[in-house]
Amino acid sequence: MKTLDVRRVGYLNALKDDPRSPESFAFPACLTSLMEAIGADVGWQTIQAHGREYQKRRMNDAILAASGMAFGLLWNKDT
């Protein structure tokens, strides 16, 4: 059995010293981590939010949009 070494995912208000942005939806975050582990370019970018600088994976946003899960952000008053 082969196990991939997939980078852990940070969630909102967790891993406060982690410079990566939170990825609060499990499906696109896990799929992005898997793609990164097998060598795909996930497209890192630096953003400013909540008075901090974060590293963000662009592929997470693309998967969030392509899967239709981004529509759920319209219904969450905290995002």
Distance bins in CASP14 RR format, pairs under 12 A and 6 or more apart:
PFRMAT RR
TARGET T0000
AUTHOR 0000-0000-0000
RMODE 2
METHOD distances of the structure
MODEL  1
2 37 0 0 0 0 0 1 0 0 0 0 0
2 38 0 0 0 0 0 1 0 0 0 0 0
3 37 0 0 0 0 0 1 0 0 0 0 0
4 30 0 0 0 0 0 1 0 0 0 0 0
4 33 0 0 0 0 1 0 0 0 0 0 0
4 34 1 0 0 1 0 0 0 0 0 0 0
4 35 0 0 0 0 0 1 0 0 0 0 0
4 36 0 0 0 0 1 0 0 0 0 0 0
4 37 1 0 1 0 0 0 0 0 0 0 0
4 38 1 0 0 1 0 0 0 0 0 0 0
4 39 0 0 0 0 0 1 0 0 0 0 0
5 33 0 0 0 0 0 1 0 0 0 0 0
5 34 0 0 0 0 0 1 0 0 0 0 0
5 36 0 0 0 0 0 1 0 0 0 0 0
5 37 1 0 0 1 0 0 0 0 0 0 0
5 38 0 0 0 0 0 1 0 0 0 0 0
5 39 0 0 0 0 0 1 0 0 0 0 0
6 29 0 0 0 0 0 1 0 0 0 0 0
6 30 1 0 0 1 0 0 0 0 0 0 0
6 31 0 0 0 0 0 1 0 0 0 0 0
6 32 0 0 0 0 1 0 0 0 0 0 0
6 33 1 0 1 0 0 0 0 0 0 0 0
6 34 1 0 0 1 0 0 0 0 0 0 0
6 35 0 0 0 0 1 0 0 0 0 0 0
6 36 1 0 0 1 0 0 0 0 0 0 0
6 37 1 0 1 0 0 0 0 0 0 0 0
6 38 0 0 0 0 1 0 0 0 0 0 0
6 39 0 0 0 0 0 1 0 0 0 0 0
6 42 0 0 0 0 0 1 0 0 0 0 0
7 15 0 0 0 0 0 1 0 0 0 0 0
7 18 0 0 0 0 0 1 0 0 0 0 0
7 20 0 0 0 0 1 0 0 0 0 0 0
7 23 0 0 0 0 0 1 0 0 0 0 0
7 29 0 0 0 0 0 1 0 0 0 0 0
7 30 0 0 0 0 0 1 0 0 0 0 0
7 32 0 0 0 0 1 0 0 0 0 0 0
7 33 1 0 1 0 0 0 0 0 0 0 0
7 34 0 0 0 0 1 0 0 0 0 0 0
7 35 0 0 0 0 0 1 0 0 0 0 0
7 36 1 0 0 1 0 0 0 0 0 0 0
7 37 1 0 0 1 0 0 0 0 0 0 0
7 39 0 0 0 0 0 1 0 0 0 0 0
7 42 0 0 0 0 1 0 0 0 0 0 0
7 44 0 0 0 0 0 1 0 0 0 0 0
7 55 0 0 0 0 0 1 0 0 0 0 0
7 57 0 0 0 0 1 0 0 0 0 0 0
7 60 0 0 0 0 0 1 0 0 0 0 0
8 14 0 0 0 0 0 1 0 0 0 0 0
8 15 0 0 0 0 1 0 0 0 0 0 0
8 18 0 0 0 0 1 0 0 0 0 0 0
8 20 0 0 0 0 1 0 0 0 0 0 0
8 23 0 0 0 0 0 1 0 0 0 0 0
8 29 0 0 0 0 1 0 0 0 0 0 0
8 30 0 0 0 0 0 1 0 0 0 0 0
8 33 0 0 0 0 1 0 0 0 0 0 0
8 36 0 0 0 0 0 1 0 0 0 0 0
8 37 0 0 0 0 0 1 0 0 0 0 0
9 15 0 0 0 0 1 0 0 0 0 0 0
9 18 0 0 0 0 1 0 0 0 0 0 0
9 20 0 0 0 0 1 0 0 0 0 0 0
9 21 0 0 0 0 0 1 0 0 0 0 0
9 22 0 0 0 0 1 0 0 0 0 0 0
9 23 1 0 1 0 0 0 0 0 0 0 0
9 24 0 0 0 0 1 0 0 0 0 0 0
9 25 0 0 0 0 1 0 0 0 0 0 0
9 26 1 0 0 1 0 0 0 0 0 0 0
9 27 0 0 0 0 0 1 0 0 0 0 0
9 28 0 0 0 0 1 0 0 0 0 0 0
9 29 1 0 1 0 0 0 0 0 0 0 0
9 30 1 0 0 1 0 0 0 0 0 0 0
9 31 0 0 0 0 0 1 0 0 0 0 0
9 32 0 0 0 0 1 0 0 0 0 0 0
9 33 1 0 0 1 0 0 0 0 0 0 0
9 34 0 0 0 0 0 1 0 0 0 0 0
9 36 0 0 0 0 0 1 0 0 0 0 0
9 57 0 0 0 0 1 0 0 0 0 0 0
9 60 0 0 0 0 1 0 0 0 0 0 0
10 16 0 0 0 0 0 1 0 0 0 0 0
10 17 0 0 0 0 0 1 0 0 0 0 0
10 18 1 0 0 1 0 0 0 0 0 0 0
10 19 0 0 0 0 0 1 0 0 0 0 0
10 20 1 0 0 1 0 0 0 0 0 0 0
10 21 0 0 0 0 1 0 0 0 0 0 0
10 22 1 0 1 0 0 0 0 0 0 0 0
10 23 1 0 0 1 0 0 0 0 0 0 0
10 24 0 0 0 0 1 0 0 0 0 0 0
10 25 0 0 0 0 0 1 0 0 0 0 0
10 26 0 0 0 0 0 1 0 0 0 0 0
10 29 1 0 0 1 0 0 0 0 0 0 0
10 30 0 0 0 0 0 1 0 0 0 0 0
10 32 0 0 0 0 0 1 0 0 0 0 0
10 33 0 0 0 0 0 1 0 0 0 0 0
10 54 0 0 0 0 0 1 0 0 0 0 0
10 55 0 0 0 0 0 1 0 0 0 0 0
10 56 0 0 0 0 0 1 0 0 0 0 0
10 57 0 0 0 0 0 1 0 0 0 0 0
10 60 0 0 0 0 0 1 0 0 0 0 0
11 18 0 0 0 0 1 0 0 0 0 0 0
11 20 0 0 0 0 0 1 0 0 0 0 0
11 21 0 0 0 0 0 1 0 0 0 0 0
11 22 1 0 1 0 0 0 0 0 0 0 0
11 23 1 0 0 1 0 0 0 0 0 0 0
11 24 1 0 1 0 0 0 0 0 0 0 0
11 25 0 0 0 0 1 0 0 0 0 0 0
11 26 0 0 0 0 1 0 0 0 0 0 0
11 29 0 0 0 0 1 0 0 0 0 0 0
12 18 0 0 0 0 0 1 0 0 0 0 0
12 20 0 0 0 0 0 1 0 0 0 0 0
12 21 0 0 0 0 1 0 0 0 0 0 0
12 22 1 0 1 0 0 0 0 0 0 0 0
12 23 0 0 0 0 1 0 0 0 0 0 0
12 24 1 0 1 0 0 0 0 0 0 0 0
12 25 0 0 0 0 0 1 0 0 0 0 0
12 29 0 0 0 0 0 1 0 0 0 0 0
12 49 0 0 0 0 0 1 0 0 0 0 0
12 50 0 0 0 0 1 0 0 0 0 0 0
12 54 0 0 0 0 0 1 0 0 0 0 0
12 76 0 0 0 0 0 1 0 0 0 0 0
12 78 0 0 0 0 1 0 0 0 0 0 0
12 79 0 0 0 0 1 0 0 0 0 0 0
13 22 1 0 0 1 0 0 0 0 0 0 0
13 24 0 0 0 0 1 0 0 0 0 0 0
13 50 0 0 0 0 0 1 0 0 0 0 0
13 78 0 0 0 0 0 1 0 0 0 0 0
14 20 0 0 0 0 0 1 0 0 0 0 0
14 22 1 0 0 1 0 0 0 0 0 0 0
14 23 0 0 0 0 0 1 0 0 0 0 0
14 24 0 0 0 0 0 1 0 0 0 0 0
15 21 0 0 0 0 0 1 0 0 0 0 0
15 22 0 0 0 0 1 0 0 0 0 0 0
15 23 0 0 0 0 0 1 0 0 0 0 0
15 54 0 0 0 0 0 1 0 0 0 0 0
16 22 0 0 0 0 0 1 0 0 0 0 0
16 50 0 0 0 0 0 1 0 0 0 0 0
16 52 0 0 0 0 1 0 0 0 0 0 0
16 54 0 0 0 0 0 1 0 0 0 0 0
17 52 0 0 0 0 0 1 0 0 0 0 0
18 52 0 0 0 0 0 1 0 0 0 0 0
18 53 0 0 0 0 0 1 0 0 0 0 0
18 54 0 0 0 0 1 0 0 0 0 0 0
18 55 0 0 0 0 1 0 0 0 0 0 0
19 44 0 0 0 0 0 1 0 0 0 0 0
19 46 0 0 0 0 1 0 0 0 0 0 0
19 47 0 0 0 0 0 1 0 0 0 0 0
19 49 0 0 0 0 0 1 0 0 0 0 0
19 52 0 0 0 0 1 0 0 0 0 0 0
19 53 1 0 0 1 0 0 0 0 0 0 0
19 54 1 0 0 1 0 0 0 0 0 0 0
19 55 1 0 1 0 0 0 0 0 0 0 0
19 56 0 0 0 0 0 1 0 0 0 0 0
20 29 0 0 0 0 0 1 0 0 0 0 0
20 32 0 0 0 0 0 1 0 0 0 0 0
20 33 0 0 0 0 0 1 0 0 0 0 0
20 36 0 0 0 0 0 1 0 0 0 0 0
20 42 0 0 0 0 0 1 0 0 0 0 0
20 44 0 0 0 0 1 0 0 0 0 0 0
20 45 0 0 0 0 0 1 0 0 0 0 0
20 46 0 0 0 0 0 1 0 0 0 0 0
20 47 0 0 0 0 0 1 0 0 0 0 0
20 49 0 0 0 0 0 1 0 0 0 0 0
20 52 0 0 0 0 0 1 0 0 0 0 0
20 53 0 0 0 0 0 1 0 0 0 0 0
20 54 1 0 0 1 0 0 0 0 0 0 0
20 55 1 0 1 0 0 0 0 0 0 0 0
20 56 1 0 0 1 0 0 0 0 0 0 0
20 57 1 0 0 1 0 0 0 0 0 0 0
20 60 0 0 0 0 0 1 0 0 0 0 0
21 29 0 0 0 0 0 1 0 0 0 0 0
21 32 0 0 0 0 0 1 0 0 0 0 0
21 44 0 0 0 0 0 1 0 0 0 0 0
21 45 0 0 0 0 1 0 0 0 0 0 0
21 46 0 0 0 0 1 0 0 0 0 0 0
21 47 1 0 0 1 0 0 0 0 0 0 0
21 48 0 0 0 0 0 1 0 0 0 0 0
21 49 1 0 0 1 0 0 0 0 0 0 0
21 50 0 0 0 0 1 0 0 0 0 0 0
21 52 0 0 0 0 1 0 0 0 0 0 0
21 53 0 0 0 0 1 0 0 0 0 0 0
21 54 1 1 0 0 0 0 0 0 0 0 0
21 55 1 0 0 1 0 0 0 0 0 0 0
21 56 1 0 1 0 0 0 0 0 0 0 0
21 57 1 0 0 1 0 0 0 0 0 0 0
21 58 0 0 0 0 0 1 0 0 0 0 0
21 60 0 0 0 0 1 0 0 0 0 0 0
21 61 0 0 0 0 0 1 0 0 0 0 0
22 29 0 0 0 0 1 0 0 0 0 0 0
22 47 0 0 0 0 0 1 0 0 0 0 0
22 49 0 0 0 0 1 0 0 0 0 0 0
22 50 0 0 0 0 1 0 0 0 0 0 0
22 52 0 0 0 0 0 1 0 0 0 0 0
22 54 0 0 0 0 1 0 0 0 0 0 0
22 55 0 0 0 0 0 1 0 0 0 0 0
22 56 0 0 0 0 1 0 0 0 0 0 0
22 57 0 0 0 0 0 1 0 0 0 0 0
22 60 0 0 0 0 0 1 0 0 0 0 0
22 78 0 0 0 0 0 1 0 0 0 0 0
22 79 0 0 0 0 0 1 0 0 0 0 0
23 29 1 1 0 0 0 0 0 0 0 0 0
23 30 0 0 0 0 1 0 0 0 0 0 0
23 31 0 0 0 0 0 1 0 0 0 0 0
23 32 1 0 0 1 0 0 0 0 0 0 0
23 33 0 0 0 0 1 0 0 0 0 0 0
23 36 0 0 0 0 0 1 0 0 0 0 0
23 42 0 0 0 0 0 1 0 0 0 0 0
23 54 0 0 0 0 0 1 0 0 0 0 0
23 55 0 0 0 0 0 1 0 0 0 0 0
23 56 0 0 0 0 1 0 0 0 0 0 0
23 57 1 0 0 1 0 0 0 0 0 0 0
23 58 0 0 0 0 0 1 0 0 0 0 0
23 59 0 0 0 0 0 1 0 0 0 0 0
23 60 1 0 1 0 0 0 0 0 0 0 0
23 61 0 0 0 0 1 0 0 0 0 0 0
23 63 0 0 0 0 1 0 0 0 0 0 0
23 64 0 0 0 0 1 0 0 0 0 0 0
23 69 0 0 0 0 0 1 0 0 0 0 0
24 60 0 0 0 0 0 1 0 0 0 0 0
24 64 0 0 0 0 1 0 0 0 0 0 0
24 69 0 0 0 0 0 1 0 0 0 0 0
24 70 0 0 0 0 0 1 0 0 0 0 0
24 72 0 0 0 0 0 1 0 0 0 0 0
24 73 0 0 0 0 1 0 0 0 0 0 0
24 76 0 0 0 0 1 0 0 0 0 0 0
24 78 0 0 0 0 1 0 0 0 0 0 0
24 79 1 0 0 1 0 0 0 0 0 0 0
25 31 0 0 0 0 0 1 0 0 0 0 0
25 32 0 0 0 0 0 1 0 0 0 0 0
25 60 0 0 0 0 1 0 0 0 0 0 0
25 61 0 0 0 0 0 1 0 0 0 0 0
25 63 0 0 0 0 1 0 0 0 0 0 0
25 64 1 0 0 1 0 0 0 0 0 0 0
25 65 0 0 0 0 0 1 0 0 0 0 0
25 67 0 0 0 0 1 0 0 0 0 0 0
25 68 0 0 0 0 0 1 0 0 0 0 0
25 69 1 0 1 0 0 0 0 0 0 0 0
25 70 0 0 0 0 1 0 0 0 0 0 0
25 71 0 0 0 0 0 1 0 0 0 0 0
25 72 0 0 0 0 1 0 0 0 0 0 0
25 73 0 0 0 0 1 0 0 0 0 0 0
25 76 0 0 0 0 0 1 0 0 0 0 0
25 79 0 0 0 0 0 1 0 0 0 0 0
26 32 0 0 0 0 0 1 0 0 0 0 0
26 33 0 0 0 0 0 1 0 0 0 0 0
26 60 0 0 0 0 0 1 0 0 0 0 0
26 63 0 0 0 0 0 1 0 0 0 0 0
26 64 0 0 0 0 0 1 0 0 0 0 0
26 67 0 0 0 0 0 1 0 0 0 0 0
26 69 0 0 0 0 1 0 0 0 0 0 0
27 33 0 0 0 0 0 1 0 0 0 0 0
27 34 0 0 0 0 0 1 0 0 0 0 0
27 60 0 0 0 0 0 1 0 0 0 0 0
27 63 1 0 0 1 0 0 0 0 0 0 0
27 64 0 0 0 0 1 0 0 0 0 0 0
27 66 0 0 0 0 0 1 0 0 0 0 0
27 67 1 0 0 1 0 0 0 0 0 0 0
27 68 0 0 0 0 0 1 0 0 0 0 0
27 69 1 0 0 1 0 0 0 0 0 0 0
27 70 0 0 0 0 0 1 0 0 0 0 0
28 34 0 0 0 0 0 1 0 0 0 0 0
28 35 0 0 0 0 0 1 0 0 0 0 0
28 42 0 0 0 0 0 1 0 0 0 0 0
28 57 0 0 0 0 1 0 0 0 0 0 0
28 58 0 0 0 0 0 1 0 0 0 0 0
28 59 0 0 0 0 1 0 0 0 0 0 0
28 60 1 0 1 0 0 0 0 0 0 0 0
28 61 0 0 0 0 1 0 0 0 0 0 0
28 62 0 0 0 0 1 0 0 0 0 0 0
28 63 1 1 0 0 0 0 0 0 0 0 0
28 64 1 0 1 0 0 0 0 0 0 0 0
28 65 0 0 0 0 1 0 0 0 0 0 0
28 66 0 0 0 0 1 0 0 0 0 0 0
28 67 1 0 0 1 0 0 0 0 0 0 0
28 68 0 0 0 0 1 0 0 0 0 0 0
28 69 1 0 0 1 0 0 0 0 0 0 0
28 70 0 0 0 0 1 0 0 0 0 0 0
28 72 0 0 0 0 0 1 0 0 0 0 0
28 73 0 0 0 0 0 1 0 0 0 0 0
29 35 0 0 0 0 0 1 0 0 0 0 0
29 36 0 0 0 0 0 1 0 0 0 0 0
29 42 0 0 0 0 0 1 0 0 0 0 0
29 56 0 0 0 0 0 1 0 0 0 0 0
29 57 0 0 0 0 1 0 0 0 0 0 0
29 59 0 0 0 0 0 1 0 0 0 0 0
29 60 1 0 0 1 0 0 0 0 0 0 0
29 61 0 0 0 0 0 1 0 0 0 0 0
29 63 0 0 0 0 1 0 0 0 0 0 0
29 64 0 0 0 0 1 0 0 0 0 0 0
29 67 0 0 0 0 0 1 0 0 0 0 0
29 69 0 0 0 0 0 1 0 0 0 0 0
30 36 0 0 0 0 0 1 0 0 0 0 0
30 37 0 0 0 0 0 1 0 0 0 0 0
30 57 0 0 0 0 0 1 0 0 0 0 0
30 59 0 0 0 0 0 1 0 0 0 0 0
30 60 0 0 0 0 1 0 0 0 0 0 0
30 63 0 0 0 0 1 0 0 0 0 0 0
30 64 0 0 0 0 0 1 0 0 0 0 0
30 67 0 0 0 0 0 1 0 0 0 0 0
31 37 0 0 0 0 0 1 0 0 0 0 0
31 38 0 0 0 0 0 1 0 0 0 0 0
31 40 0 0 0 0 0 1 0 0 0 0 0
31 42 0 0 0 0 0 1 0 0 0 0 0
31 57 0 0 0 0 0 1 0 0 0 0 0
31 59 0 0 0 0 1 0 0 0 0 0 0
31 60 0 0 0 0 1 0 0 0 0 0 0
31 62 0 0 0 0 0 1 0 0 0 0 0
31 63 1 0 1 0 0 0 0 0 0 0 0
31 64 0 0 0 0 1 0 0 0 0 0 0
31 66 0 0 0 0 1 0 0 0 0 0 0
31 67 0 0 0 0 1 0 0 0 0 0 0
31 69 0 0 0 0 0 1 0 0 0 0 0
32 38 0 0 0 0 0 1 0 0 0 0 0
32 39 0 0 0 0 0 1 0 0 0 0 0
32 40 0 0 0 0 1 0 0 0 0 0 0
32 41 0 0 0 0 0 1 0 0 0 0 0
32 42 1 0 1 0 0 0 0 0 0 0 0
32 43 0 0 0 0 1 0 0 0 0 0 0
32 44 0 0 0 0 0 1 0 0 0 0 0
32 56 0 0 0 0 0 1 0 0 0 0 0
32 57 1 0 1 0 0 0 0 0 0 0 0
32 58 0 0 0 0 1 0 0 0 0 0 0
32 59 1 0 1 0 0 0 0 0 0 0 0
32 60 1 0 1 0 0 0 0 0 0 0 0
32 61 0 0 0 0 1 0 0 0 0 0 0
32 62 0 0 0 0 1 0 0 0 0 0 0
32 63 1 0 1 0 0 0 0 0 0 0 0
32 64 0 0 0 0 1 0 0 0 0 0 0
32 66 0 0 0 0 0 1 0 0 0 0 0
32 67 0 0 0 0 0 1 0 0 0 0 0
33 39 0 0 0 0 0 1 0 0 0 0 0
33 40 0 0 0 0 0 1 0 0 0 0 0
33 42 0 0 0 0 1 0 0 0 0 0 0
33 57 0 0 0 0 1 0 0 0 0 0 0
33 59 0 0 0 0 1 0 0 0 0 0 0
33 60 0 0 0 0 1 0 0 0 0 0 0
33 63 0 0 0 0 0 1 0 0 0 0 0
34 40 0 0 0 0 1 0 0 0 0 0 0
34 42 0 0 0 0 0 1 0 0 0 0 0
34 57 0 0 0 0 0 1 0 0 0 0 0
34 59 0 0 0 0 0 1 0 0 0 0 0
34 60 0 0 0 0 0 1 0 0 0 0 0
34 63 0 0 0 0 0 1 0 0 0 0 0
35 41 0 0 0 0 1 0 0 0 0 0 0
35 42 1 0 0 1 0 0 0 0 0 0 0
35 43 0 0 0 0 0 1 0 0 0 0 0
35 57 0 0 0 0 1 0 0 0 0 0 0
35 58 0 0 0 0 0 1 0 0 0 0 0
35 59 1 0 0 1 0 0 0 0 0 0 0
35 60 0 0 0 0 1 0 0 0 0 0 0
35 62 0 0 0 0 0 1 0 0 0 0 0
35 63 0 0 0 0 1 0 0 0 0 0 0
36 42 1 0 1 0 0 0 0 0 0 0 0
36 43 0 0 0 0 1 0 0 0 0 0 0
36 44 0 0 0 0 1 0 0 0 0 0 0
36 57 1 0 0 1 0 0 0 0 0 0 0
36 58 0 0 0 0 0 1 0 0 0 0 0
36 59 1 0 0 1 0 0 0 0 0 0 0
36 60 0 0 0 0 1 0 0 0 0 0 0
36 63 0 0 0 0 0 1 0 0 0 0 0
39 59 0 0 0 0 0 1 0 0 0 0 0
40 57 0 0 0 0 0 1 0 0 0 0 0
40 58 0 0 0 0 0 1 0 0 0 0 0
40 59 1 0 0 1 0 0 0 0 0 0 0
40 60 0 0 0 0 0 1 0 0 0 0 0
40 62 0 0 0 0 0 1 0 0 0 0 0
40 63 0 0 0 0 0 1 0 0 0 0 0
41 57 0 0 0 0 0 1 0 0 0 0 0
41 58 0 0 0 0 1 0 0 0 0 0 0
41 59 1 0 0 1 0 0 0 0 0 0 0
41 62 0 0 0 0 0 1 0 0 0 0 0
42 55 0 0 0 0 0 1 0 0 0 0 0
42 56 0 0 0 0 1 0 0 0 0 0 0
42 57 1 0 1 0 0 0 0 0 0 0 0
42 58 1 0 0 1 0 0 0 0 0 0 0
42 59 1 0 1 0 0 0 0 0 0 0 0
42 60 1 0 0 1 0 0 0 0 0 0 0
42 61 0 0 0 0 0 1 0 0 0 0 0
42 62 0 0 0 0 1 0 0 0 0 0 0
42 63 0 0 0 0 1 0 0 0 0 0 0
43 55 0 0 0 0 1 0 0 0 0 0 0
43 56 0 0 0 0 1 0 0 0 0 0 0
43 57 1 0 0 1 0 0 0 0 0 0 0
43 58 1 0 1 0 0 0 0 0 0 0 0
43 59 1 0 0 1 0 0 0 0 0 0 0
43 60 0 0 0 0 1 0 0 0 0 0 0
43 61 0 0 0 0 1 0 0 0 0 0 0
43 62 0 0 0 0 1 0 0 0 0 0 0
44 54 0 0 0 0 0 1 0 0 0 0 0
44 55 1 0 1 0 0 0 0 0 0 0 0
44 56 1 0 0 1 0 0 0 0 0 0 0
44 57 1 0 0 1 0 0 0 0 0 0 0
44 58 1 0 0 1 0 0 0 0 0 0 0
44 59 0 0 0 0 1 0 0 0 0 0 0
44 60 0 0 0 0 0 1 0 0 0 0 0
44 61 0 0 0 0 0 1 0 0 0 0 0
45 53 0 0 0 0 0 1 0 0 0 0 0
45 54 0 0 0 0 1 0 0 0 0 0 0
45 55 1 0 0 1 0 0 0 0 0 0 0
45 56 1 0 1 0 0 0 0 0 0 0 0
45 57 0 0 0 0 1 0 0 0 0 0 0
45 58 1 0 1 0 0 0 0 0 0 0 0
45 59 0 0 0 0 0 1 0 0 0 0 0
45 60 0 0 0 0 0 1 0 0 0 0 0
45 61 0 0 0 0 1 0 0 0 0 0 0
46 52 0 0 0 0 0 1 0 0 0 0 0
46 53 1 0 0 1 0 0 0 0 0 0 0
46 54 1 0 0 1 0 0 0 0 0 0 0
46 55 1 0 0 1 0 0 0 0 0 0 0
46 56 1 0 0 1 0 0 0 0 0 0 0
46 57 0 0 0 0 0 1 0 0 0 0 0
46 58 0 0 0 0 0 1 0 0 0 0 0
47 53 1 0 0 1 0 0 0 0 0 0 0
47 54 1 0 1 0 0 0 0 0 0 0 0
47 55 0 0 0 0 1 0 0 0 0 0 0
47 56 1 0 1 0 0 0 0 0 0 0 0
47 57 0 0 0 0 0 1 0 0 0 0 0
47 58 0 0 0 0 0 1 0 0 0 0 0
47 61 0 0 0 0 0 1 0 0 0 0 0
48 54 1 0 0 1 0 0 0 0 0 0 0
48 55 0 0 0 0 0 1 0 0 0 0 0
48 56 0 0 0 0 0 1 0 0 0 0 0
49 55 0 0 0 0 0 1 0 0 0 0 0
49 56 0 0 0 0 1 0 0 0 0 0 0
49 79 0 0 0 0 0 1 0 0 0 0 0
54 60 0 0 0 0 0 1 0 0 0 0 0
56 62 0 0 0 0 0 1 0 0 0 0 0
56 64 0 0 0 0 0 1 0 0 0 0 0
57 63 0 0 0 0 1 0 0 0 0 0 0
57 64 0 0 0 0 0 1 0 0 0 0 0
58 64 0 0 0 0 0 1 0 0 0 0 0
58 65 0 0 0 0 0 1 0 0 0 0 0
59 65 0 0 0 0 0 1 0 0 0 0 0
59 66 0 0 0 0 0 1 0 0 0 0 0
59 67 0 0 0 0 0 1 0 0 0 0 0
60 66 0 0 0 0 0 1 0 0 0 0 0
60 67 0 0 0 0 0 1 0 0 0 0 0
60 69 0 0 0 0 0 1 0 0 0 0 0
60 70 0 0 0 0 0 1 0 0 0 0 0
61 67 0 0 0 0 0 1 0 0 0 0 0
61 68 0 0 0 0 0 1 0 0 0 0 0
61 69 0 0 0 0 0 1 0 0 0 0 0
61 70 1 0 0 1 0 0 0 0 0 0 0
61 73 0 0 0 0 0 1 0 0 0 0 0
62 68 0 0 0 0 0 1 0 0 0 0 0
62 69 0 0 0 0 0 1 0 0 0 0 0
62 70 0 0 0 0 1 0 0 0 0 0 0
63 69 0 0 0 0 1 0 0 0 0 0 0
63 70 0 0 0 0 1 0 0 0 0 0 0
64 70 1 0 1 0 0 0 0 0 0 0 0
64 71 0 0 0 0 1 0 0 0 0 0 0
64 72 0 0 0 0 1 0 0 0 0 0 0
64 73 0 0 0 0 1 0 0 0 0 0 0
64 79 0 0 0 0 0 1 0 0 0 0 0
65 71 0 0 0 0 1 0 0 0 0 0 0
65 72 0 0 0 0 0 1 0 0 0 0 0
65 73 0 0 0 0 0 1 0 0 0 0 0
68 74 0 0 0 0 0 1 0 0 0 0 0
69 75 0 0 0 0 0 1 0 0 0 0 0
69 76 0 0 0 0 0 1 0 0 0 0 0
69 79 0 0 0 0 0 1 0 0 0 0 0
70 76 0 0 0 0 0 1 0 0 0 0 0
70 79 0 0 0 0 0 1 0 0 0 0 0
71 79 0 0 0 0 0 1 0 0 0 0 0
72 78 0 0 0 0 0 1 0 0 0 0 0
72 79 0 0 0 0 1 0 0 0 0 0 0
73 79 1 0 1 0 0 0 0 0 0 0 0
END
